[in-house]
């Protein structure tokens, strides 16, 4: 077993997580940008301004993309001050095996002209 897997260091784990998210974000920047725009559109179409990763994956699938197209960059979908987590729901995607996913509320401003 690699030594890294036996290291108990929360700070290091957080640093490695952020490095991984940044790498994934850079590798999938164009699709992530589309997914983030869709997230805002979906949230603004709801009176409560809520969205989940399932909602975004459904919208991407409608446009011909598979979950693996976004890959680990999906972990950066709701980054930023304009989003807040407000709860949890079970994923409806069968491949997620009903695992819990976050529900996000969009706190940003209405987008115009996009």
Helices and strands as residue ranges (DSSP letters): G 3-6, H 10-27, H 29-44, E 50-52, H 53-62, H 67-70, G 71-76, E 83-90, G 94-96, E 100-106
